[in-house]
């Protein structure tokens, strides 16, 4: 055991954990890491020679870090933790393709680690869970104020209050996606509010837009994510998420509320449901139907814009190169300028 390992052993249980945790955002090449993480993803791969290795995505509240566990470590520790677990891990930070990654030397489920080595002093789970940078309660109050002050139809207000009130806890807590955008606690609320703000601002300069329908669609377009994912901390697709998907689940979730409301025009709830079903914009991107109203087209574009801008923000924030442009973004298929122009 090297000196750094021994130092880590001496520190455990003596110094409060928050003082020992190196945030992912602060990690540098060459550091030896001996601390806890949340395992967001765990995949078993094989090298060209057939040797197994683990491909991991680790998380703490500051971001995400790719990790690899090579054959010996995989064979020894691969069954000692699962995706979604909090783990205690030891390894070294290296540079791979101009970006940081952690090469794992040991990794075990945190609960098992504490049974064997004792409780970690003042362990703070919140250090390991990525969350929205915005205050959840402030965002929630803005949503409620938007419903009360911007929606003119009492029936649409009733629908929104009923559905969002029923799922308030989940709407505040769930991410908007598993990985690509707003993939953190509070992300669903943050993303939905971003889309609603943009829709509202755009509708105010285009008087022929139905604000009630557009705003309701913006706030409810991803409500089905609550049932599509099975765990807000380390989300994976639930059975209904796999078989049905969040577009149809979202329509199902508002159905009971729709049926209890006396609509002056029966087309109103259908126009809102149409936004939910079409907000992916194209059939090849998962839309159940193409957007066929101005309100649906608006929600689709602002939903897409909110998602992509968040992906860019996260990519820049977690990029560890010292270059002016980021590393390659494999989804958006380009590099992004990280700097700011001088004023």
C-alpha positions as CSV (number, residue, x, y, z in Angstrom):
1,X,0.0,0.0,0.0
2,X,1.5,3.4,-1.0
3,X,1.8,6.3,1.4
4,X,-1.3,8.1,0.0
5,X,-3.4,5.0,0.7
6,X,-2.1,4.9,4.3
7,X,-2.8,8.6,4.7
8,X,-6.3,8.0,3.5
9,X,-6.8,5.2,6.0
10,X,-5.5,7.4,8.8
11,X,-7.9,10.3,7.8
12,X,-11.1,8.2,7.7
13,X,-13.1,8.7,10.8
14,X,-11.0,11.6,12.1
15,X,-11.7,14.5,9.7
16,X,-15.3,15.3,8.8
17,X,-16.1,13.9,5.4
18,X,-17.0,17.2,3.7
19,X,-13.5,18.5,4.4
20,X,-12.0,15.6,2.6
21,X,-14.2,15.4,-0.5
22,X,-12.5,16.7,-3.6
23,X,-15.2,18.0,-5.9
24,X,-15.1,16.6,-9.4
25,X,-14.9,20.2,-10.7
26,X,-11.7,20.7,-8.7
27,X,-9.9,17.5,-9.7
28,X,-6.6,17.5,-11.6
29,X,-4.5,15.0,-13.3
30,X,-2.2,13.0,-11.0
31,X,-4.4,13.2,-7.9
32,X,-5.0,10.1,-5.9
33,X,-8.7,10.0,-5.0
34,X,-10.0,8.2,-1.9
35,X,-13.7,9.2,-1.4
36,X,-17.3,8.6,-2.2
37,X,-19.3,9.1,-5.4
38,X,-22.7,8.4,-6.9
39,X,-22.5,5.8,-9.8
40,X,-24.7,7.3,-12.5
41,X,-23.8,4.7,-15.1
42,X,-22.1,1.3,-15.1
43,X,-21.4,-0.7,-18.2
44,X,-19.3,-3.8,-18.7
45,X,-17.1,-3.7,-21.8
46,X,-14.3,-5.9,-23.3
47,X,-10.9,-4.9,-24.7
48,X,-9.8,-6.1,-28.1
49,X,-8.1,-9.0,-26.3
50,X,-11.4,-10.0,-24.6
51,X,-10.5,-8.8,-21.1
52,X,-13.4,-7.3,-19.2
53,X,-13.4,-3.7,-17.9
54,X,-16.0,-1.3,-16.4
55,X,-17.0,1.9,-18.0
56,X,-18.4,4.2,-15.3
57,X,-19.9,7.7,-15.0
58,X,-19.4,9.0,-11.5
59,X,-21.1,12.1,-10.0
60,X,-21.0,14.5,-7.2
61,X,-22.9,17.8,-6.9
62,X,-20.3,19.6,-9.0
63,X,-20.6,17.4,-12.1
64,X,-19.7,14.1,-13.7
65,X,-16.5,12.2,-14.2
66,X,-15.8,9.2,-16.5
67,X,-14.0,6.3,-14.9
68,X,-12.5,3.0,-16.0
69,X,-11.9,-0.1,-14.0
70,X,-9.6,-2.5,-15.8
71,X,-9.7,-6.3,-15.8
72,X,-8.1,-7.1,-12.4
73,X,-10.2,-4.4,-10.6
74,X,-13.4,-5.5,-12.5
75,X,-13.0,-9.1,-11.6
76,X,-12.4,-8.2,-7.9
77,X,-15.0,-5.4,-7.4
78,X,-17.4,-5.6,-10.3
79,X,-20.1,-7.3,-8.3
80,X,-19.7,-5.2,-5.2
81,X,-21.8,-2.2,-6.4
82,X,-24.7,-1.4,-8.8
83,X,-25.7,1.5,-11.0
84,X,-27.3,4.1,-8.7
85,X,-25.3,3.1,-5.7
86,X,-23.2,5.4,-3.5
87,X,-19.7,4.0,-3.4
88,X,-16.4,4.4,-1.8
89,X,-13.7,4.4,-4.4
90,X,-9.9,4.7,-4.6
91,X,-8.1,5.5,-7.8
92,X,-6.0,8.0,-9.7
93,X,-7.0,10.9,-12.1
94,X,-5.4,10.6,-15.5
95,X,-5.8,12.4,-18.8
96,X,-7.4,10.5,-21.7
97,X,-8.0,12.2,-25.0
98,X,-7.4,15.6,-23.5
99,X,-10.0,15.1,-20.7
100,X,-9.8,13.8,-17.2
101,X,-10.8,10.3,-16.2
102,X,-10.4,8.2,-13.1
103,X,-8.7,4.9,-13.2
104,X,-10.3,2.8,-10.4
105,X,-8.2,0.7,-8.0
106,X,-11.0,-0.3,-5.6
107,X,-14.7,0.4,-5.4
108,X,-17.4,-0.9,-3.1
109,X,-20.9,-0.1,-2.2
110,X,-20.8,2.6,0.5
111,X,-23.1,0.7,2.9
112,X,-20.8,-2.4,2.7
113,X,-17.7,-0.2,3.0
114,X,-19.0,1.4,6.2
115,X,-19.9,-2.1,7.7
116,X,-16.3,-3.2,7.1
117,X,-14.5,0.1,8.0
118,X,-16.8,2.0,10.2
119,X,-19.1,5.0,9.6
120,X,-17.6,7.9,7.7
121,X,-17.6,10.9,10.0
122,X,-20.3,13.4,9.0
123,X,-20.9,11.8,5.6
124,X,-23.0,14.3,3.6
125,X,-25.0,12.6,0.8
126,X,-25.9,16.0,-0.7
127,X,-22.2,16.3,-1.8
128,X,-22.7,13.5,-4.2
129,X,-26.0,14.3,-5.9
130,X,-26.0,16.8,-8.8
131,X,-28.8,19.3,-8.3
132,X,-30.2,22.4,-10.0
133,X,-28.2,25.6,-9.3
134,X,-31.5,27.3,-8.8
135,X,-33.7,27.3,-5.7
136,X,-36.4,24.7,-6.2
137,X,-39.0,26.5,-4.0
138,X,-38.4,29.8,-5.9
139,X,-38.9,28.1,-9.2
140,X,-42.1,26.4,-8.0
141,X,-43.5,29.6,-6.8
142,X,-42.8,31.2,-10.1
143,X,-44.7,28.4,-11.8
144,X,-47.7,28.9,-9.6
145,X,-47.6,32.7,-10.1
146,X,-47.4,32.1,-13.9
147,X,-50.5,29.9,-13.8
148,X,-52.5,32.4,-11.7
149,X,-51.4,35.5,-13.4
150,X,-50.9,34.6,-17.1
151,X,-53.6,31.9,-17.7
152,X,-57.0,33.5,-18.4
153,X,-59.1,30.3,-18.7
154,X,-60.3,29.0,-15.3
155,X,-60.5,25.5,-16.7
156,X,-56.8,25.5,-17.9
157,X,-55.8,27.0,-14.5
158,X,-57.7,24.2,-12.8
159,X,-56.1,21.6,-15.0
160,X,-52.6,22.9,-14.2
161,X,-53.2,23.2,-10.5
162,X,-54.7,19.7,-10.3
163,X,-52.0,17.9,-12.2
164,X,-49.0,19.8,-10.9
165,X,-50.4,19.8,-7.4
166,X,-50.8,16.0,-7.5
167,X,-47.2,15.5,-8.6
168,X,-45.7,18.5,-6.8
169,X,-43.0,16.5,-5.0
170,X,-41.9,14.5,-8.1
171,X,-42.1,17.6,-10.4
172,X,-39.7,19.4,-8.0
173,X,-37.3,16.5,-7.6
174,X,-37.0,14.6,-10.9
175,X,-34.4,15.3,-13.6
176,X,-35.6,16.2,-17.1
177,X,-33.4,13.4,-18.6
178,X,-31.2,10.5,-17.7
179,X,-28.1,11.9,-19.1
180,X,-28.1,14.6,-21.8
181,X,-29.8,17.7,-20.4
182,X,-31.0,18.9,-17.0
183,X,-30.0,15.5,-15.8
184,X,-30.0,16.4,-12.1
185,X,-32.4,16.8,-9.2
186,X,-34.7,19.7,-9.9
187,X,-33.9,19.5,-13.6
188,X,-37.5,18.7,-14.7
189,X,-38.8,21.8,-12.9
190,X,-36.0,24.0,-14.2
191,X,-36.4,22.8,-17.8
192,X,-40.2,23.1,-17.8
193,X,-40.0,26.6,-16.3
194,X,-37.3,27.7,-18.9
195,X,-39.6,26.5,-21.7
196,X,-42.6,28.3,-20.2
197,X,-40.7,31.5,-19.7
198,X,-39.6,31.5,-23.4
199,X,-43.1,30.6,-24.6
200,X,-44.7,33.4,-22.6
201,X,-42.2,36.0,-23.8
202,X,-42.6,34.9,-27.4
203,X,-46.4,34.8,-27.2
204,X,-46.5,38.4,-25.9
205,X,-45.0,39.7,-29.2
206,X,-47.3,37.4,-31.3
207,X,-50.8,38.3,-30.4
208,X,-52.3,35.4,-32.4
209,X,-50.8,32.8,-30.1
210,X,-53.1,31.2,-27.5
211,X,-51.2,31.8,-24.3
212,X,-53.3,29.5,-22.2
213,X,-52.7,26.5,-24.5
214,X,-49.0,27.3,-25.2
215,X,-48.2,27.9,-21.5
216,X,-50.1,24.8,-20.3
217,X,-48.3,22.7,-23.0
218,X,-44.9,24.1,-21.9
219,X,-45.4,23.3,-18.3
220,X,-46.8,19.8,-18.9
221,X,-44.8,18.7,-21.9
222,X,-42.4,16.5,-19.9
223,X,-44.7,15.6,-17.0
224,X,-44.6,12.0,-18.1
225,X,-40.9,11.8,-17.1
226,X,-42.1,11.3,-13.6
227,X,-43.4,7.9,-14.6
228,X,-40.8,7.2,-17.3
229,X,-38.0,7.2,-14.8
230,X,-37.8,5.0,-11.7
231,X,-35.4,6.9,-9.5
232,X,-34.7,10.7,-9.4
233,X,-31.2,10.2,-8.0
234,X,-29.9,7.7,-10.5
235,X,-32.7,7.5,-13.1
236,X,-33.3,4.6,-15.4
237,X,-36.3,3.8,-17.6
238,X,-39.1,2.2,-15.7
239,X,-41.1,-0.6,-17.4
240,X,-43.8,1.9,-18.5
241,X,-41.0,4.2,-19.6
242,X,-39.6,1.5,-21.9
243,X,-43.0,0.3,-23.2
244,X,-45.0,3.5,-23.4
245,X,-42.7,6.5,-23.1
246,X,-43.2,9.9,-21.5
247,X,-45.3,11.4,-24.3
248,X,-48.2,9.0,-23.9
249,X,-47.6,8.7,-20.1
250,X,-48.0,12.5,-19.9
251,X,-51.3,12.4,-21.7
252,X,-52.5,9.6,-19.4
253,X,-51.4,11.6,-16.3
254,X,-53.6,14.5,-17.2
255,X,-56.6,12.5,-18.4
256,X,-58.4,12.1,-15.1
257,X,-58.1,15.9,-14.4
258,X,-59.3,16.7,-17.9
259,X,-62.4,14.5,-17.5
260,X,-63.5,16.3,-14.2
261,X,-63.5,19.8,-15.8
262,X,-66.5,21.3,-17.7
263,X,-64.7,22.6,-20.8
264,X,-66.5,25.4,-22.7
265,X,-64.7,24.1,-25.8
266,X,-63.9,20.4,-25.9
267,X,-61.0,21.1,-28.2
268,X,-58.9,22.9,-25.6
269,X,-57.7,19.8,-23.7
270,X,-57.0,18.1,-27.0
271,X,-54.9,21.0,-28.1
272,X,-52.9,20.8,-24.9
273,X,-52.5,17.0,-25.3
274,X,-51.3,17.6,-28.9
275,X,-48.4,19.6,-27.5
276,X,-47.4,16.8,-25.2
277,X,-47.6,14.2,-28.0
278,X,-45.7,16.4,-30.6
279,X,-43.1,18.2,-28.6
280,X,-40.2,16.2,-30.0
281,X,-41.0,17.8,-33.3
282,X,-40.2,15.0,-35.7
283,X,-41.3,11.4,-35.9
284,X,-37.7,10.3,-36.2
285,X,-37.0,12.0,-32.8
286,X,-39.8,10.3,-31.0
287,X,-42.7,12.6,-31.6
288,X,-46.0,10.7,-31.6
289,X,-47.3,13.1,-34.2
290,X,-45.9,16.2,-36.0
291,X,-46.8,19.6,-34.4
292,X,-49.9,20.9,-36.1
293,X,-50.6,24.1,-34.3
294,X,-48.5,27.3,-33.7
295,X,-48.5,26.6,-30.0
296,X,-47.1,23.1,-30.5
297,X,-44.4,24.4,-32.9
298,X,-43.4,27.0,-30.4
299,X,-43.1,24.5,-27.5
300,X,-41.1,22.1,-29.6
301,X,-38.5,24.7,-30.6
302,X,-38.1,26.2,-27.1
303,X,-38.0,22.7,-25.6
304,X,-35.2,21.8,-28.0
305,X,-33.4,25.1,-27.4
306,X,-33.6,24.7,-23.6
307,X,-32.2,21.2,-23.8
308,X,-29.3,22.1,-26.2
309,X,-28.2,25.2,-24.2
310,X,-28.1,23.2,-21.0
311,X,-26.1,20.5,-22.8
312,X,-23.6,23.2,-23.9
313,X,-23.5,24.7,-20.4
314,X,-22.8,21.3,-18.8
315,X,-20.2,20.4,-21.4
316,X,-18.3,23.6,-20.9
317,X,-18.6,23.4,-17.1
318,X,-17.1,19.9,-17.0
319,X,-14.5,20.3,-19.7
320,X,-11.1,20.0,-18.2
321,X,-8.9,21.1,-21.1
322,X,-7.1,24.4,-21.0
323,X,-7.9,25.1,-24.6
324,X,-10.1,27.8,-25.9
325,X,-12.6,25.2,-27.3
326,X,-14.0,22.3,-25.5
327,X,-13.4,18.6,-26.2
328,X,-15.8,17.1,-28.9
329,X,-19.4,16.8,-27.9
330,X,-20.6,13.5,-29.2
331,X,-24.3,14.3,-29.2
332,X,-24.1,17.8,-30.7
333,X,-21.2,16.8,-32.8
334,X,-18.9,19.8,-32.4
335,X,-16.6,21.6,-30.1
336,X,-17.8,24.7,-28.2
337,X,-16.0,28.0,-27.6
338,X,-15.4,28.3,-23.9
339,X,-14.1,31.9,-23.7
340,X,-15.8,35.2,-23.4
341,X,-15.1,38.2,-25.7
342,X,-13.4,41.2,-24.1
343,X,-15.6,44.2,-23.6
